[in-house]
Every structure is written in C-alpha cells, then in structure tokens.
Amino acid sequence: MDRDVWDNENRLLYGDSNFVQQEFDATTLTFEQRLLDGNAGVEITIDRQDWTLTDFLNFSTGASGGFGTQNDIYVDVSEYLADDTPNPNVGRPFVMSALGTNGLKDAQRKASRVTAFYDLDFSEINDNWKWLGRHVFTGLLNRQEIDTTDRNFRKAWVSDEVDFPLDFRADPLRQFRRSAIQMVYIGPSLLDPSFNSLSDLATIDLESLYIPTLEEGDAYNVSYFSLADRQMKEGVVGVRDFLGGANRRWNRIDTEAFSVQSYLFDGNLVGLAGWRTDEQLSRVHSGNAQTPEGEFDEANLVLGEERVKETGDTFTWSLVGHVPIRLPGDTELSVHYNESENFQPVGQRRTVWGDLLSPPTGSTKDYGFTLASADNRYFIRFNWFETASENIGAGLGNSALSTIGAGIRNYMDPVLELNDADFDAWVAGTGAEGRYSTWSEVSNAFLAAIPARIQEVQNYRVVDGTLLFDPIVGSTITAARSAEGFEIDLVGNPTPNWRVALNVGQQETVQSDTAPLYAALVEEVSQNVIAAGLDDVGIYPNIGGLLGTYRQAFTTSTLNPLTAALVKDGSIVAEQREWRVNLMTNYGFTEGFLKNAEIGGALRWQDEAAIGYPISVNADGIQIPDLSNPFLAPSEFNGDLWLGYGKNLTDKVDWKIQLNVRNAFGDSDSIPVLVNPDGKLAVIRNPNPMEVFITNTFSF
C-alpha cells in the first residue's frame, strides 16, 4: 500500500466515528487456612465479575457485522441523481456505513472454589518408611455460572409517505433495503486526466471521518419511483433504531478434580495422576419471535426452561525420571512422558440440523529429555508433542439456505404481480418451464426445497408476505485437527550475571473430518433444488438475469467456501507458521556505579505462512484452491529492549523499575494478510508498533 495516498499507520480513516467501550468490575475474596504444621491446608475463593462491552462500528464490518465491504473506499461514478439532475459528487471517493451499527454485550460471572491439599512425607514419620516416598494429594470443587446477553442494534428507514413494501421492495424493518446506510465523501473528485495510477492519488487529501451519524428521528427528503403511480415522487423518510437480533446464554459448570503427585527413590522418579469431571448445564433464550415491524422481540431474552446437561471425564498422568548417575562432563539427565485429556465446556451448541453437539475435546502426548550441568549454569530440554482435537469449530458459516431464502423472498415480491405477463418468457429454456405458472408457485417451490427436517426445527413460514424462521441457537460446523511438533529450550548462564535463553519450536497441523453434517445438508439442498427444476432459474426474476442463476449464486455463497475447506482435509495446514525462534538475554550489574542495574533484549522470528491460493474451476463451476502452490506471507522478525534497576527498600520489601521498549527494532513493512487468487495483495495489517512503557514492581 502506498502510504503517500493514505498513511494507515498514523491516521484512522474512520476518525472518532467508531468506538468500543468496556466496563469491568471484579471482586475476589480468598480465605486460606494451613493445618498440621503446614502439611495440609484449605483455600476458599469467591469471585464475582461483571463485564459490559458497547461497540459503535458504523463504518466498519467489525463486531456488529456489515453489508458489503465497509473497509473499502469507493468512487461515485453516477453522472445523474435519482431525480435525473446532474450528480455534483461524481468522481468523489466515499465510504459506506454498515448494516449493524452498534452492539451491546454484557456478562455476569459468579464462581466459588474450594481447594484442599495434604502433603504426606513418609520420611518425616519414620526413617524406615523413607522408601515409601512423598505424596501430595490435592482436591478441588468449583462451580461457576455465566450469564451472557448479546444485542445487535440497527437503523432503518421509516415513513408515513413512502410505500416501502411496494416501492423499495423492503418489508419489514430488518430487510436490508430499508437499512439506513450512510454514504460519506472523503475527498475531492478524481476525474483528473493526470491520474493514471494509485500513486498519482497522493496529491488528493483524503479526510478522516469526524461526522455525526444517523440518529433516531432524523428526517430526509428522498426522490423515488412510485410503482403504483408510475412516476417519480418525493417523500420524507426518517431513521428508526431497532433491535435487529439478540441472544442469551446461561451456563453452570460444576468441576470436581483430584490429583496425586508422588516423589519416589529420593525424588529421582516423580509421577503425577489427575482425574477431573466437569458437568455443564446450559440454557438459552426461549424464542426468536419478531414484532410485527420485524424487530427482535426483547421478551425472547427470558431463559427457556430446557436445561441441557453435558459431562466430561478426563485423566492426566506424567512421569519424570532423573538418572542418578552423572553423564560425561558431570551432566545430569532427566526424561519425561505425559499424556493428558481435556474437555471444553463451551455452552450449548447444536449441529446445522438442530441436534445437540458434543463439546470440543482434545488429547496431548509429550515426551523428551533434559540435560543440565551439575552447577545449574546450563540447561537444555528436548520435547516432542502430539495433539488431537475433535468437535472444534471449522470456521465456516452456514449459508446452505441463504440462496433458497433469497429465492423465496424474490419470487413473492409484490412487484412481480405487476409483471405476470413476463412469466412465460422468464421460464422458457429453464427447468421450470411447464412446471410452474405463477411467480408465487416458484416461491413456494423454493420453500419446499428446504429439507423437511430443517423446516420443522426452524419453523419456516411466510407471514403477511414475509419469510420468517427461528435460527438454531449455537449452530456450529465442526472439524478435527491433529498436530505434531518439536521444541528445544536452552538456558545458559555464561557468567553469574549473564543469562541467555533460546526457544525453537516446529509444528505441523493436519485438518480432518471437516463439516460432515453441513456437507450433507448442502448436498440435500442441492438435489432438492435440481429436482424442483430451479437450478438454472434467475435468482431474481425481473432483473434480466443480471444477478445470475440460483446455481451461480449458490456456488459463490456456499459451494466455493465449503469446497475450499474440504480439499484441505488430510493436508498440512499451510496457514500455520511452521517454525518459531525466540532468543532472550539479560545482564545484571553487581558492582560499580551500575550496581543493581540490568539491561536485556529479546528477538522473535517466525516462519512464512500461506495467505492465499491460486484457483481452478472444475466442470461444475466450483473453485478449487491449488494447495501445492500457496501464496506465502514473508517471515517476521522483531526485537525488544529493556533497562531496569532494583534495590531492597526494607528487609521485607524489594523494588524494581524497568523501562521496556517493545518492537524496538525489526520488520517495519506492512504485513500481508490475504492474497487474491490472481496473486494480488488483498488485505494487509499495520506492522507491530513500537511500544515504550515503564513498570514498577514491589515484592514482599
């Protein structure tokens, strides 16, 4: 990106028009009691947290979603306005606001935990029992409740003069054509014959957005074509804030855990075994009904009576062995092995078919060895690991029914009743010819193509000419992943004052079992549409085919992203950086005028990663990414510096102050994030900024 055109590192295109605000209150009370001369103890903790996030992202896709690509800058190419007068802004750059203008999220968390331990050392009981070793038993009981509510607010046009359902084909409020979208010009006209490339625009002064946004009650004059009167008319439209969508989730997680850590053979063999049980109860809001105006009904946010119960049992064990015989060079050798399971209580999730979905689970295996010098000046650890995860999110959105929904809405459009004479010409040469005789029959056929099971679960219905359905709360498309890798950790102390640490990591991840239930839904929808003869019909009947056929729209929205995910099954995830290296050094002064001072630095390097692929198109018109020839983002390199000073303030209080410079040196170019299939850069992010901050630490 040419920063002479826009200095994205130092200027915000959206100025203060976007903001995110968070409020957080937390209270924690902890009670501790040691028993049996410190060999046993109990801790009780009570925690309360309240968190609220408000976002107003009117000019960004951001957390509230958007329409189109709000991160883009457009150019107004219309020579005339809707009333046929010359457009005074032709050629000017502009940005557009998003559909969802702001969101409100609040969460309350209540937690209580009891932890108890007992340290049993047989050598303290009787010297003859020393061979039985030392064992630390730990038990835990924990309960947490989390109540989360998300709201998304939108702005829509309303009017007592304009017939939105007829003249704008927009009813109810949530229909995207009624969205109150702002178009804001940010610079002068680009209609200059001297502009031949993007760099030529450096002479144009683009402006950040410091403007008021649309508010409830604002009114504007509009010119529009009245289909009923068959003429241009003028009217007044106003702005209405409404609740576009919301959801509420409640989870209660009860955890029981017990572990024992044993030290045997004078501590040369250390074993750990742990058992954990999690029981989760989850509830979601009771409904998804809309008001007659198309708003999400706030009354839905009452939690439903259904409580879904899920449980997970996990077991973890490990062994560490310290070889009692020194190796050459007076080197100590230790070996380790670990196996662990995990269960993630993420709340209520459902498949795309509406069935309950099991929580994500995983397992890990680590093994390796450690070498250390007898004087502890040098230490090196080699570790190999294997991980597996199941039922994790695949990162795919469920668009299987979005194109059908468009067909249902478009063919029930009231405007079509004014053009019934065009029906025969429209169906000629398509699979619908001879099967349907009216637009509404086509709309009903699209509705019937939705699998019966989905229609029942989501209650698809048409009310007063509006398609309504109940979303599946927590709908998740899943996948599985496995990874293998290797790590080296090296710590050295060349002198008593100088420490060096090095970490090198390598990892390869393989994706598998991607979206099996979603793929089945997509296939059934496809076959139903083909059987209904609707595969080759126009997605919008009265636009002269400009928007393409159902198949073309379905391929773009659903088949292409699904195929791109499925072809990666069984292959190494190239988007992950395979190698990472971190190096740290620190030197502390113990005498002279620099006594108690220290200086240090760190280097971070990570490997290149795939950010896009060339594509080919198969015989069915589906795009297939070429995984063998990815477009790669370059490796990244950054470094930090710090300078510190510390001293003993009293016998019990130590103080340390440190000046930190993060990203003091390293790569300063923009970081590629996404490349288009033709190899051209599509998205970048700013390089990591230099951060300078001071920390004060008191230890007592």
TIRO-132384 format. One line per 5 residues: number of its first residue (from 1); their letters; for each residue z, x, y of C-alpha. Coordinates in steps of 0.5 Angstrom, whole numbers. Each point is the difference from the previous one (the first is absolute). Layout:
REM TIRO-132384
NUM> A> Z X Y | ...;
***
This chain:
REM TIRO-132384
1> MDRDV> 0 0 0 | -2 3 7 | 7 0 4 | -4 0 6 | -2 -7 -1;
6> WDNEN> 7 -2 -2 | 6 4 0 | 3 -4 -6 | 6 6 -1 | 3 -2 7;
11> RLLYG> -3 -7 2 | 2 -6 -3 | -7 -5 0 | 5 -6 0 | 5 2 5;
16> DSNFV> 6 -4 0 | -4 -6 -3 | 3 2 -7 | 7 1 -1 | 5 0 -6;
21> QQEFD> 8 -1 1 | 5 1 -6 | 7 -2 1 | 5 2 -6 | 8 -1 -1;
26> ATTLT> 3 3 -6 | 8 0 -2 | 2 4 -5 | 8 0 -3 | 2 5 -5;
31> FEQRL> 6 1 -4 | 2 6 -4 | 6 1 -5 | 1 6 -4 | 4 0 -7;
36> LDGNA> 3 4 -5 | 1 6 4 | -8 -1 3 | -2 0 -7 | -2 -8 1;
41> GVEIT> -2 -4 6 | -3 -6 2 | -4 -2 6 | -2 -7 3 | -5 -1 5;
46> IDRQD> -2 -6 4 | -7 0 4 | -3 -5 5 | -7 1 3 | -4 -4 5;
51> WTLTD> -7 2 2 | -5 -3 4 | -7 2 2 | -4 -3 5 | -7 2 1;
56> FLNFS> -6 -2 5 | -6 3 -2 | -5 -4 4 | -5 6 0 | 1 3 -7;
61> TGASG> -1 -2 -7 | 7 2 -1 | 6 -3 -4 | -3 -7 2 | -7 0 -2;
66> GFGTQ> -6 -1 4 | -7 -2 0 | -6 5 -1 | 2 7 2 | 4 0 6;
71> NDIYV> 1 7 0 | -8 1 2 | -3 0 7 | -6 -5 1 | -5 0 5;
76> DVSEY> -2 -7 3 | -8 -1 -1 | 0 -7 2 | -5 -1 6 | 2 -7 1;
81> LADDT> 6 -4 0 | 1 -7 -4 | -2 -4 6 | -6 4 1 | 2 4 6;
86> PNPNV> -1 8 0 | 6 4 -3 | 3 4 5 | 3 4 -5 | -6 2 -4;
91> GRPFV> 1 7 -3 | 7 1 1 | 5 3 -5 | 5 -5 -2 | 6 -1 -6;
96> MSALG> 2 -7 -3 | 7 -2 -2 | 2 -2 -7 | 1 -7 -3 | 7 1 -2;
101> TNGLK> 3 2 7 | 8 1 -2 | 4 0 -6 | 8 0 -1 | 4 2 -6;
106> DAQRK> 7 0 -1 | 4 2 -6 | 7 0 -2 | 3 4 -5 | 7 0 -3;
111> ASRVT> 3 5 -5 | 6 1 -4 | 1 6 -4 | 6 3 -5 | -1 7 -3;
116> AFYDL> 6 3 -4 | 0 7 -4 | 4 3 -5 | 0 8 -1 | 2 2 -7;
121> DFSEI> 1 7 -1 | 3 2 -7 | 2 7 2 | 5 -3 5 | 3 -4 -5;
126> NDNWK> 1 6 -6 | -4 6 0 | -1 -1 -7 | -4 -6 2 | -5 4 4;
131> WLGRH> -5 0 -5 | -1 -8 2 | -2 2 7 | 0 -4 6 | -3 -7 1;
136> VFTGL> -1 -4 7 | 0 -8 -1 | -3 -4 6 | -1 -7 0 | -3 -5 6;
141> LNRQE> 0 -7 1 | -5 -2 6 | -2 -7 3 | -5 0 6 | -3 -7 3;
146> IDTTD> -6 1 4 | -3 -6 4 | -6 1 4 | -5 -4 4 | -7 2 3;
151> RNFRK> -3 -4 5 | -7 0 3 | -2 -3 7 | -7 -1 2 | -3 -3 6;
156> AWVSD> -5 -6 0 | -5 -4 5 | 2 -7 1 | -3 -5 4 | 0 -7 2;
161> EVDFP> -7 0 2 | -4 4 -5 | -1 -2 -7 | 2 6 -4 | -2 -3 -7;
166> LDFRA> -7 -2 2 | -2 5 6 | 3 6 -3 | 1 -2 -7 | 7 2 1;
171> DPLRQ> 6 -4 -3 | 6 1 -1 | 3 5 5 | 0 5 -6 | -7 0 0;
176> FRRSA> -3 7 2 | -5 -3 5 | 6 -3 4 | 4 7 0 | 1 2 8;
181> IQMVY> -3 6 0 | -1 5 6 | -6 4 2 | 2 5 5 | -4 5 3;
186> IGPSL> 2 7 1 | -6 4 3 | -6 -1 5 | -7 -2 -3 | -3 5 -5;
191> LDPSF> -7 -2 2 | -2 7 3 | -6 3 -3 | 3 7 0 | 5 -2 -5;
196> NSLSD> -3 3 -7 | 6 2 -4 | 7 -2 -1 | 2 7 4 | -4 -3 6;
201> LATID> 5 -5 1 | 5 5 2 | -1 -2 7 | 2 -7 -1 | 7 -1 2;
206> LESLY> 3 -5 -6 | 6 -3 2 | 6 -2 -4 | 3 -7 0 | 5 -2 4;
211> IPTLE> -1 -7 1 | 3 -7 -1 | -1 -3 -7 | -1 -7 -1 | 6 -5 0;
216> EGDAY> 2 -7 -2 | -3 -5 5 | -5 5 3 | -7 -4 2 | -7 2 1;
221> NVSYF> -7 -3 1 | -5 0 -5 | -7 -2 -1 | -2 -2 -7 | -6 -4 -3;
226> SLADR> 2 -7 -2 | -3 -2 -6 | 2 -7 1 | -3 -1 7 | -6 6 -2;
231> QMKEG> 1 3 7 | 4 6 3 | 7 -2 3 | 6 3 3 | 7 -1 -2;
236> VVGVR> 7 2 0 | 4 4 -6 | 7 2 0 | 4 5 -4 | 5 -2 -5;
241> DFLGG> 5 4 -4 | 1 -2 -7 | 3 3 -7 | -6 2 -4 | 4 2 -6;
246> ANRRW> 7 2 -3 | 3 1 -6 | 8 1 -2 | 2 4 -6 | 7 1 -3;
251> NRIDT> 2 5 -5 | 7 1 -3 | 0 7 -4 | 6 1 -5 | 1 7 -3;
256> EAFSV> 4 3 -5 | 0 7 -1 | 4 5 -5 | -1 8 -1 | 3 6 -3;
261> QSYLF> -1 7 2 | 2 5 -5 | 1 7 0 | 1 4 -7 | 0 7 -2;
266> DGNLV> 3 3 6 | -4 -4 4 | -7 3 -3 | -2 -7 -2 | 0 -6 5;
271> GLAGW> -2 -6 -2 | -1 -7 3 | -1 -7 -2 | 0 -6 4 | -1 -8 -1;
276> RTDEQ> -2 -5 5 | -1 -7 0 | -3 -4 6 | 0 -8 1 | -4 -3 5;
281> LSRVH> 0 -7 3 | -5 -2 4 | -2 -6 5 | -6 -1 4 | -1 -6 6;
286> SGNAQ> -1 -7 -3 | -7 -1 2 | -6 2 4 | -2 -7 4 | -3 0 6;
291> TPEGE> 1 -5 6 | -6 -5 2 | -2 5 5 | -1 6 -5 | 7 3 1;
296> FDEAN> 4 3 -5 | 6 -4 0 | 7 3 1 | 3 -5 -5 | -3 4 -5;
301> LVLGE> 4 6 1 | 6 -3 -4 | 1 4 -6 | -2 -4 -6 | 5 -2 -6;
306> ERVKE> -4 4 -5 | 3 7 -2 | -4 5 -4 | 4 5 -4 | -2 6 -2;
311> TGDTF> 4 6 -3 | -2 7 -2 | 4 5 -4 | -1 8 1 | 2 6 -3;
316> TWSLV> 0 7 2 | 2 7 -3 | -1 7 1 | 3 7 -3 | 0 6 4;
321> GHVPI> 2 7 -4 | 2 6 3 | -2 6 -5 | 7 4 -1 | -4 7 -1;
326> RLPGD> -3 3 6 | -7 2 0 | -3 7 2 | 1 1 8 | 7 -4 -1;
331> TELSV> -4 -6 1 | 3 -7 -2 | -4 -5 -4 | 1 -8 0 | -4 -5 -3;
336> HYNES> 0 -7 2 | -3 -7 -3 | 0 -7 3 | -2 -7 -2 | 1 -6 5;
341> ENFQP> -2 -7 1 | 0 -4 6 | -1 -8 2 | -1 -2 7 | 3 -7 2;
346> VGQRR> -6 -2 5 | 2 -7 0 | -4 -6 -2 | -8 2 -2 | -5 -4 -3;
351> TVWGD> -7 1 -3 | -6 -3 3 | 0 -5 -5 | 7 -2 3 | 4 2 -6;
356> LLSPP> 7 5 1 | -2 7 0 | 5 5 -3 | 3 5 5 | -3 7 0;
361> TGSTK> 3 5 -5 | -1 8 -1 | 2 6 -4 | 0 7 1 | 1 6 -4;
366> DYGFT> 2 7 3 | 0 7 -4 | 0 7 2 | 5 6 1 | 3 4 5;
371> LASAD> 1 8 2 | 6 2 4 | 2 7 2 | 8 1 -2 | 1 1 7;
376> NRYFI> -3 -6 2 | -5 3 5 | -6 -2 -3 | -1 -7 -4 | -7 -3 -3;
381> RFNWF> -1 -6 -3 | -6 -3 -4 | 0 -7 -1 | -6 -5 -4 | 1 -7 1;
386> ETASE> -4 -6 -3 | 1 -7 3 | -3 -7 -1 | 1 -7 4 | -2 -7 -2;
391> NIGAG> -1 -6 4 | -1 3 6 | -4 -2 6 | -7 1 -1 | -1 0 8;
396> LGNSA> -6 -6 -1 | 0 -6 4 | -1 -7 -4 | -7 -2 3 | -2 -3 -6;
401> LSTIG> 0 -7 3 | -1 1 7 | -8 -1 0 | 1 -6 -4 | 4 -2 5;
406> AGIRN> -5 1 6 | -5 -4 -4 | 5 -6 -1 | 1 0 8 | -7 2 2;
411> YMDPV> -3 -6 -4 | 5 -5 2 | -2 2 7 | -1 -7 4 | -6 4 4;
416> LELND> -3 -1 -7 | 0 -7 0 | -5 0 7 | -5 4 -4 | 0 -3 -7;
421> ADFDA> -8 0 0 | 0 7 -1 | 4 0 -6 | -6 -1 -5 | -3 6 4;
426> WVAGT> 6 4 -1 | 1 -1 -8 | -8 2 -1 | 0 6 -4 | 7 1 -2;
431> GAEGR> 5 -2 -6 | 2 -6 4 | -7 -3 0 | 0 -7 -3 | 8 0 -2;
436> YSTWS> 3 -2 7 | -3 -5 5 | 5 1 6 | 4 5 3 | 7 -3 -2;
441> EVSNA> -3 1 -7 | -1 7 1 | 7 1 3 | 3 -4 -6 | -3 5 -5;
446> FLAAI> 2 6 3 | 7 -3 0 | -1 -2 -8 | -2 7 -1 | 7 3 1;
451> PARIQ> 4 0 -6 | 4 -6 -2 | 6 4 -1 | 0 3 7 | -2 -7 3;
456> EVQNY> 7 -2 -4 | 4 6 2 | -2 0 7 | -1 -8 1 | -7 1 3;
461> RVVDG> -2 -6 4 | -4 -3 6 | 4 -4 5 | -4 -3 6 | -6 5 -1;
466> TLLFD> 5 6 0 | 1 4 -6 | 7 1 -2 | 3 4 -5 | 7 3 -2;
471> PIVGS> 0 8 0 | 3 4 -6 | 6 3 3 | 1 7 -2 | -7 0 -3;
476> TITAA> -1 8 -3 | -6 3 -3 | 2 6 -4 | -2 6 -3 | 3 6 -4;
481> RSAEG> 1 8 1 | 2 6 -3 | 1 7 3 | 1 7 -3 | 2 6 4;
486> FEIDL> 3 6 1 | 5 3 5 | 2 7 2 | 7 1 4 | 1 7 2;
491> VGNPT> 6 2 5 | 2 7 2 | 5 4 4 | -3 7 1 | 6 1 5;
496> PNWRV> 7 -3 0 | -3 -3 7 | -7 -2 -2 | -2 -6 -4 | -7 -2 -3;
501> ALNVG> -2 -6 -4 | -7 -2 -3 | -2 -6 -3 | -7 -1 -3 | -2 -7 -3;
506> QQETV> -6 -2 -4 | -1 -7 -2 | -6 -5 -3 | 1 -7 -1 | -4 -5 -4;
511> QSDTA> -1 -7 1 | -1 -5 -5 | 1 -8 -2 | -3 -2 7 | 0 -7 1;
516> PLYAA> -1 -3 -7 | 2 -7 2 | -3 0 7 | -7 2 -3 | 1 -6 -5;
521> LVEEV> 1 -4 6 | -6 3 4 | -5 -1 -7 | 2 -7 -1 | -1 -2 7;
526> SQNVI> -7 4 0 | -2 -4 -6 | 2 -7 2 | -4 1 7 | -6 2 -4;
531> AAGLD> 1 -6 -5 | 0 -4 6 | -7 3 3 | 4 2 6 | -1 7 -1;
536> DVGIY> -6 1 5 | 1 -5 5 | 1 2 7 | 8 1 2 | -1 -4 6;
541> PNIGG> -6 -5 -1 | -2 -1 7 | -1 7 3 | -7 1 -3 | 3 5 -5;
546> LLGTY> 2 5 5 | 7 1 -4 | -3 1 -7 | 2 -4 -6 | 6 -1 -4;
551> RQAFT> -1 5 -5 | -1 5 6 | 6 -2 4 | 4 0 -7 | -3 7 -2;
556> TSTLN> 2 3 7 | 7 -3 0 | 2 0 -7 | -4 4 -5 | -1 6 4;
561> PLTAA> 7 2 1 | 2 -2 -7 | -5 4 -3 | 2 6 4 | 7 -1 -2;
566> LVKDG> -2 -1 -8 | -5 6 0 | 6 5 2 | 4 -2 -7 | 0 6 -4;
571> SIVAE> -1 5 5 | 4 4 4 | 2 -3 7 | -4 5 5 | 3 -3 6;
576> QREWR> 7 3 -2 | 0 8 2 | 1 4 -6 | 3 6 3 | 6 1 5;
581> VNLMT> 4 6 2 | 6 1 5 | 3 6 2 | 6 1 4 | 4 6 3;
586> NYGFT> 7 1 4 | 3 6 2 | 7 -1 3 | 4 6 4 | 7 2 -2;
591> EGFLK> 1 5 6 | -2 3 6 | -2 -5 6 | -4 -4 -4 | 6 -2 -5;
596> NAEIG> 1 -7 -2 | -8 -1 2 | -5 -1 -5 | -8 -1 0 | -5 -3 -5;
601> GALRW> -6 -3 -1 | -4 -4 -6 | -7 -1 -2 | -3 -6 -3 | -7 0 -3;
606> QDEAA> -3 -6 -4 | -7 0 -4 | -6 -4 2 | -1 -8 -2 | -5 -5 -2;
611> IGYPI> -1 -5 6 | -7 -3 -2 | -5 0 -5 | -8 -1 0 | -2 -6 -3;
616> SVNAD> -6 -3 -4 | -2 -7 -1 | -1 -3 -7 | -5 -5 -2 | 5 -6 1;
621> GIQIP> 1 3 8 | 7 2 -1 | 2 7 3 | 2 6 -5 | 4 6 3;
626> DLSNP> -2 6 -2 | 7 3 -2 | -3 7 -2 | -3 2 7 | 6 -2 4;
631> FLAPS> 0 1 8 | 6 4 1 | 5 1 6 | 2 7 1 | 6 3 -2;
636> EFNGD> 6 0 5 | 5 6 3 | 6 -1 5 | 6 4 1 | 7 -1 3;
641> LWLGY> 4 5 4 | 8 -1 2 | 5 4 3 | 8 -1 -1 | 7 2 2;
646> GKNLT> 6 -2 -3 | 8 2 0 | 6 -2 -2 | 4 -4 5 | 6 -1 -3;
651> DKVDW> 3 1 -7 | -3 -6 -3 | -6 -2 5 | -7 4 0 | -5 -1 5;
656> KIQLN> -7 1 -1 | -6 -1 6 | -7 1 -2 | -7 0 3 | -6 -3 -4;
661> VRNAF> -7 0 1 | -4 -4 -5 | -7 2 -1 | 1 6 5 | -7 2 -3;
666> GDSDS> -5 -1 -5 | -6 -5 0 | -2 -4 6 | -6 -4 -1 | -1 -7 -2;
671> IPVLV> 2 -2 -7 | -6 -3 -4 | 3 -7 -3 | -6 -3 -2 | -8 1 -1;
676> NPDGK> -5 -5 -1 | -5 0 -6 | -5 4 4 | 5 6 2 | 1 -2 7;
681> LAVIR> 7 0 2 | 3 -7 1 | 8 1 1 | 4 6 3 | 7 0 2;
686> NPNPM> 3 5 5 | 3 7 -2 | 7 0 -1 | 3 1 7 | 5 6 2;
691> EVFIT> 7 -3 0 | 6 4 3 | 7 -2 -1 | 7 2 0 | 5 -1 -5;
696> NTFSF> 8 0 1 | 4 0 -7 | 7 0 0 | 3 2 -7 | 8 -2 -2;
***
